[in-house]
């Protein structure tokens, strides 16, 4: 009980701000809890479809539309939202994610991770083909090409204001306008 | 033992309440006046802004993937950046050689 209290005290001392990254103890305990929460049968799940190239292309667009806001097109998590989340989205290209089984990845996409920024997507159950296609895409992320990344940018959600801003930036880059584009953020 | 684990888990879970940072990225636009290692200086209307580029910065030119090594002094750039550790740090750099 004393050890548990001390551990909780160390964690609480870090405060509740999302700006403070979790300490080693907190990260280790949370990682352990997440792994321990996945039932064996979930880990052992296999995709009911083969990873065909057309599925990968579909999933790439799906990911760019639904996931890239936090995870980034390349899976790094280096986005405005990703940087502000705590716990931060993991770099999906790295071992910590890639060594998870297909069933684990499916479960995380499908059910989300409670008390993190990861929502649950899709209908309950193990047969959501869209989610399985996303699992294929996660496996592909470490080998994502720069061409694919640029292609994904066209599938990223964009508001009318952002589209206008993008067009103004293009005009500036092309030398058609000397004034900085009017942007949402600060323009320097 | 079970109770101890529960206390620790509850404490850990409480720490993991998500929060999203507010605000938008800074948009640094102008002409590249200096490149020194991973620091790109961008000038616009006589005002110079230094931006740090990192391994995770994405590069684009003319709708295609670009490279840090291709960026030259005199290029027009649009950089989406965030202040990190007091320095503007680039998330994305879009550039065009000589303003075209």
Contacts between the chains, C-beta under 8 A, distances in Angstrom:
chain1	res1	chain2	res2	distance
A	1	B	3	7.7
A	1	B	4	5.9
A	1	B	7	7.5
A	3	B	4	7.1
A	4	B	4	4.4
A	4	B	5	7.8
A	4	B	7	4.5
A	4	B	8	4.9
A	4	B	11	7.8
A	5	B	7	7.4
A	7	B	8	5.5
A	7	B	11	6.9
A	8	B	7	6.5
A	8	B	8	6.6
A	8	B	11	3.7
A	11	B	11	5.5
A	11	B	12	6.6
A	11	B	15	5.2
A	12	B	11	6.9
A	12	B	15	7.6
A	14	B	15	7.2
A	16	B	15	7.4
A	16	B	17	6.9
A	17	B	19	7.7
A	18	B	18	7.2
A	18	B	19	3.3
A	18	B	20	7.4
A	18	B	21	6.8
A	19	B	21	7.7
A	22	B	15	6.5
A	22	B	16	7.7
A	26	B	12	6.0
A	26	B	15	5.4
A	29	B	8	6.2
A	29	B	9	7.6
A	29	B	12	4.6
A	30	B	12	5.1
A	30	B	13	7.8
A	30	B	15	7.7
A	30	B	16	5.9
A	33	B	9	5.6
A	33	B	12	6.2
A	33	B	13	7.5
A	73	B	58	7.9
A	74	B	58	7.5
A	76	B	56	5.3
A	78	B	56	4.4
A	78	B	91	6.6
A	79	B	91	7.4
A	80	B	21	7.1
A	80	B	24	7.1
A	80	B	25	5.8
A	80	B	82	6.8
A	80	B	91	7.5
A	81	B	20	6.0
A	81	B	21	7.7
A	83	B	21	6.5
A	83	B	82	6.7
A	84	B	19	7.1
A	84	B	20	4.9
A	84	B	21	2.5
A	84	B	22	7.7
A	85	B	18	5.7
A	85	B	19	7.3
A	85	B	20	6.3
A	85	B	21	8.0
A	86	B	16	7.6
A	86	B	18	6.7
A	86	B	19	6.1
A	87	B	16	5.5
A	87	B	18	7.6
A	114	B	13	7.5
A	115	B	13	4.9
A	115	B	14	7.9
A	115	B	16	4.3
A	115	B	17	6.1
A	115	B	18	7.2
A	116	B	16	5.8
A	116	B	18	5.9
A	117	B	18	4.2
A	117	B	20	7.3
A	146	B	65	3.3
A	147	B	64	7.6
A	147	B	65	6.2
A	149	B	58	6.7
A	149	B	65	6.7
A	150	B	60	6.3
A	150	B	63	6.8
A	150	B	64	6.1
A	150	B	65	5.4
A	153	B	60	7.8
A	169	B	27	7.8
A	169	B	29	7.3
A	169	B	78	4.5
A	169	B	94	6.9
A	172	B	29	6.0
A	172	B	76	6.6
A	172	B	78	6.5
A	173	B	76	5.3
A	173	B	77	7.8
A	173	B	78	6.0
A	173	B	94	6.2
A	173	B	95	7.3
A	173	B	96	4.2
A	173	B	99	7.9
A	174	B	96	6.4
A	174	B	99	7.7
A	174	B	100	6.5
A	175	B	76	6.9
A	175	B	96	7.5
A	175	B	99	3.8
A	175	B	100	5.5
A	180	B	27	7.3
A	180	B	29	4.4
A	180	B	30	7.7
A	180	B	44	6.6
A	181	B	27	7.1
A	181	B	29	6.7
A	181	B	78	7.4
A	183	B	24	7.7
A	183	B	27	4.1
A	184	B	24	4.6
A	185	B	23	7.3
A	185	B	24	3.5
A	185	B	25	4.9
A	185	B	26	5.1
A	185	B	27	5.3
A	185	B	80	7.8
A	186	B	24	7.9
A	186	B	26	4.9
A	186	B	27	7.0
A	187	B	26	7.8
A	187	B	27	4.9
A	187	B	28	8.0
A	187	B	29	6.5
A	188	B	26	6.1
A	188	B	27	7.2
A	188	B	28	4.8
A	188	B	29	7.4
A	188	B	30	7.9
A	188	B	42	7.7
A	188	B	44	7.1
A	188	B	47	7.2
A	188	B	49	4.8
A	188	B	88	7.9
